[in-house]
Structures are given as C-alpha cells and as structure tokens.
Amino acid sequence: MNRLPGKTESTKTKTDLAIEYLLSKCEDITPLALQKALYYIQGFYYAFYKEFLFTEECEAWVHGPVYRDIYFRYRDYRFDPIEGNDEFDDTVFSSSEKAILDSVIKNVCCYSGKVLEKFTHSETPWLSTRGELPEAVASDRTIPKKQIGDYFSAVKEKYNMINPNDIKDYTQTMFNRCVCFD
C-alpha cells in the first residue's frame, strides 16, 4: 500500500521512507508522536554519523519541533494513531540508518506524543529557537540544523553513547525529569 499519494518508490525522500517504516513498526503513533520521532531520528543520526538524514527543515511550533509538510499530511488524524502498513521493505536503509530508526522506535516511540512534547520543551534547540515567545504563541521559526546537530552531539557525549541503543539512557532520564517531577 502506498501511503504517499502521487509518490513512487523512486520519488520518496528519506523522510517519507522513515515515516513509512515508523508506521509499519509502531502500532499507536499519533501525528504528534510522529513529529517528535522524526526530530529525534534527525538529531541522533547526526550525533552518531555527523550528517543529517533529512533535508527538510524543522520548525519550533507550540507543541514542539514540527516538519510542516508532514503536519499537513497527517493532521486529519488529530489525536488518533496513524494507519500504517505492515509490509515495508527496510532494505532501502543503510545499516546505520536502520540502527537509528530501530533505536528511536524502541526508546522514543514507547512514549506518547504529549510526553515527547515535554521532552522537547526542555531541550535547547526548541527553547532557543522560540526565544522569548510564550509557550502558547504560534511560531514558524526554523530550528537551525546546526543547533539540532550540536545539541544531540553533546547529548551523545554526555551520556557516553557508544551505539544507537544507548539512546535509552537519555530518554529514561528525560522521562524522569519531565514527567515524574512535573
């Protein structure tokens, strides 16, 4: 099943393919959770491999980092899980891409979109891009990729991450900090 109207396998971006993979692996991923998963894929991919997986820009919206075109593609799902496709050929990804995707699925997608929103609201890229804007004020400010890369590289170093599976330590710390003491 082609989830992206008008796109063939050869015209799909890495973002499109990552979304299809996430939707094939995550049973209950809402549009909010999908946005955060993409943001973490982008950040951790850079931290481990020093290049960005996606070309698309991410913006600092009220509910955290958002990829505008992806938002409009899935907004009609609102708070409901996005329908996925169980049949996805993951050979389109390199081993390094798949390692990050699988780690984000295991260690990030286990949290709800609202929990992940709290994570991102305490992270430098979203905070510094929004600047003095009150939390509830709309914004279309682009989060600089350099800022995403620098932040997640620092996270990788701080948590002594050797491989993508080590993302777990960061997300557990964020959960304890953002949710348990809210």
Number of C-alpha atoms within 10 A of each C-alpha: 8 10 13 13 6 8 12 9 11 6 9 13 15 16 18 17 18 23 20 21 23 23 23 16 19 19 14 17 24 22 24 26 23 27 25 26 26 23 21 23 25 25 27 27 24 23 23 18 13 13 13 18 19 19 11 16 16 25 21 24 22 19 20 27 26 24 20 15 12 17 15 10 11 16 15 11 13 12 13 13 18 19 16 20 15 14 11 16 11 13 8 13 15 9 11 14 16 17 16 24 26 19 19 23 19 16 20 24 23 16 17 16 23 16 19 27 20 18 19 22 19 14 15 15 25 25 17 14 19 23 10 8 13 9 15 9 9 13 14 14 16 18 21 16 18 13 16 24 22 17 19 23 20 13 17 20 12 10 13 12 18 11 13 21 15 15 23 17 14 17 18 13 12 19 17 12 14 18 14 8 7 7
